[in-house]
Each structure stands twice: as structure tokens, then as C-alpha cells.
Amino acid sequence: MEEKLLRFLCSHHVSLDRKNVMVAVSGGPDSVALLHLFSKWRKLADFSLYAVTFDHQLRPEAKEDVAYVEKLCSDWEIPLEIERLNVREFQKKYKVSTQVAARKLRYEAFAELMKKYDIDYLALGHHGDDQIETMVMALMRTTNLASLSGIPFRRPFATGEIIRPLLAVTKAEIEQYLKRHDLTYRIDRSNEDVAYMRNFVRKFIVPKMKEKNQSLHVTVQRLAETLQEDESFLRSEAKRLFERIVRCAKDEKKATIEVADLLAHPVPLQRRIYRLTLDYLYETDIPQLTYAHEQSFLELLREDVANKMLHFPNDLIIETSYRTIHFYFKKEKDEPFFTSVENIPATIPLPDGGVMDITYTDRDESKLNNEYICALSQIDLPLTIRTRKPGDRMRYPGLNGSKKIKDILIDEKIPRQKRDEIFLVEDANGQILWLVGIRKGLLHKRPDETGLYVSFHYRKDKEEDMNA
């Protein structure tokens, strides 16, 4: 078994010379065998060896497991780090399963220890039968290639890489190795409970498969590595495409994609862009998403509708608006903005970071989108600058009568989530003078007694205007 594992490491270009290696040890048979192997390999290569064990504080016998690992490391002269994790507290705080909480805390501890000791390789004890079980379980419940790719032999992590040398051997080979070297180990009785899917697969399904192929672990490992290589290539292509076509907001978790840009690429890339976008939005708090979620997104791309909205977990909204897909998190509706202007000139700060300058001018017209000019005689003070409300209507040139603000925004293809952020200017008689940046009002004519005009100038980001 030792020679087989050394060949396996060599075939994956893993050299231990002058490296810092840490082995995760639970006290179970797999991790004890792995630690013993690395302890022996110190005679073949010049590397530093460390160990880490965890007390998840979930089982009464956990302290005995830690004590056993502590003695083992002492006997073999291997420095040991003991990490005690409060899984129950994390589980309660973040409302996740015991397994998810334990894994999250373990990997946070791994990262810290790898930084502390400048670790090149963190070795974990997954073996060939674990790989078979993982692939069978994925086949039973997954619908995408990434999840079917199994356990990777190596992957970047913290200061180095996670490696799994035992993937080349079976559980039976490990047990023979332990027996040959007269090594004892601890048993976790929860591994016998077939209520857990993995234990059921291990006890009832994998043995039947092995009856037909005794080298099943080799076949499955080769399949896993092939799928991982394919997935790695597709994901790297998708990342390049993501950078090109997905626009991400700087200050908040939002993203937009033009439907045409996504449809111009094959479906495998469309799927991965969808997943990369969700990874970006959800960050580490990724909820359980199903095949139905993915299909609903792909169908959204192909539906010829002006507006449609999908509701995803954790209040994520995916909305198509005039062939643009908007990803954003639903939030408490902002209070409507309202401010009164009693006197001119005035400078009014707006909640979007912009400013409205209201001044007198001798010009009677402006061609700029971000400026509106009207005669003072046509308006009544005080003025109001506000966001829209139900029933708002306005008149503008070329229109016979008035039109609802809502319908104007729809005609102008303003995305639904942006419509409550548009400002309008209204006079004391409820006459809407300007739908800012979108429509300039047609006002009632009155005798011009003053010859004065009023300029409304909206500016944002150092005089950036809205003329594009």
C-alpha cells in the first residue's frame, strides 16, 4: 500500500521535500493510518510534519478520542494542535445543520493553522471507498457536472493545498495496513447508523457494486479526475465570460446581464454564469438550490416577455426587464422622498447622492436631459421634489392630455426596481413640471409678467450629466 500511495503522489506531482505538512487526525482508522504513513515517510523525504485534531463537543467520548490522538502524536514525536469547536452555538446562530456547522468551523481552523505554520499540504484521510460513496450519492441527487465530480485529490486552500493521498486505496487495504503495523484506533459509532445516507450507501450499495468490479475505486477515481478536469476547463471559460458580460454593483450585492449576451453562448456556459453570479451574490451563505431553480432561470432567458420576476432563497430577486436580467436582494421599501422648496435659489441634496440646483436664468429652454427650464409665471411656489406616488400623471409635449407616471416609466423601459428611485418636481398646484431626466412637462400658459425663468439642474458625481 505504501508503494501504491507514493506512486499516486508522484503521478500527481506532489513532492514532500522541504515542505510543511499537516495531517488531520480524528483517531479513526483512516486518519491513524495516514498519520503513520507520513511519520514513516519522514525517513524518505526531508519535510516538517504537524497534526491537528478536533473536539466538536458533540459526543461524550470525544475527549477520549482527543486523548488517544494526543498520546499517538507524543509517541511518534509529531507536534499536535487540539481545536475545540462550539458546533452547537454556531448551528444555533446561523441556523444550519450539525454537519454544515462542524465543517465550516473545521475549515476555518484549518486555514488559521496553515497560516500559523506556513503549511504547504494539509492531508485528509478520504479513501477510495469514500470516493465511490460520494459519486453514488451525487448520482442519486445531483443534476450538474460539478457536483458529480467527486472528491478532488488536491485543491488550493489557505497557504497551500489540501491533498487526499488515500484516494488510491480501499478501506480494506487501510485495515490490512493497520493490522500489519499493529495500530489501534478509535471507532465512531455514528458511522453505523444507516439513517444517514452515506452509511446506507456504504453498507448496502457499494458492496453490491464491488461484487461486479473489485477495482471499482480505481475506475471511479479516474472518472472523478476526468470530470474534474472537464469542469475546471468549463469553469475557467465561464469565469472569463463572467468578467466580460456580468456587471456587478460596487457598493451592494447586485448584478445585471444582457439576455442577448448570455444567449450568444452555449448552454453549459449559461449554466455556469448563473452559478458564478449566485456565488458572487450569496458569497459564503449559499442556500440549497435545486434543478428547478436553474431551469426557471434558463427558461427566463428564452421567454419573450418584457418583465418577469423569480423569487429565490434569502430574498434574492431575479428579474428580466426589457431583455436585461437584474439580480438584487429584496429590501424594506424605502420611505418616499419628499422635500419642499420655499425660495429660489436653492440647492437640494437628494437621497441618491445627487443634488438639485434651482436658480433663476434668462434662458428660456435647455436641450440637456439633466436640466429643465420653465417660466416663473407658469408655476406656483412652494415647489416639491419627491418620488412618485400612485395616481401621478403629467402632461408633456406631443401628448394629447396627460399620462400616468407609471406608464411613462414602463414605456421608457425603466426597470421595476428603479422606478421608485426616480424624482419628480411638482408645484403648489400639483402640476408635475419635470420627471427628472425622463420627461419635461408641458405647463399651463399664463401671462408672463416677470420675464424670469427658473432652471432645475440635476447633478451627480461631480457634474456627471444625463445626456447619454
Secondary structure, DSSP 8 states (H G I E B T S, - for coil): -HHHHHHHHHHTT---TT-EEEEE--SSHHHHHHHHHHHHHTTTS--EEEEEEEE-S-STTHHHHHHHHHHHHHHTT--EEEEE--HHHHHHHHT--HHHHHHHHHHHHHHHHHHHHT-SEEE----HHHHHHHHHHHHHH--STTGGG---SEEEETTEEEE-GGGGS-HHHHHHHHHHTT------GGGG-TTSHHHHIIIIIHHHHHHH-TTHHHHHHHHHHHHHHHHHHHHHHHHHHHHHHEEE-SSSSEEEEEHHHHHTS-HHHHHHHHHHHHHHHHTT------HHHHHHHHHHHH---SEEEEEEGGGEEEEEETTEEEEEE--------EEEE-SSSEEEE-TTS-EEEEEEES------TTEEEEEGGG--SSEEEEE--TT-EE--TT-SS-EEHHHHHHHTT--GGGGGG-EEEE-TTS-EEEETTTEE--------SS--EEEEEEEBTTTB-S--
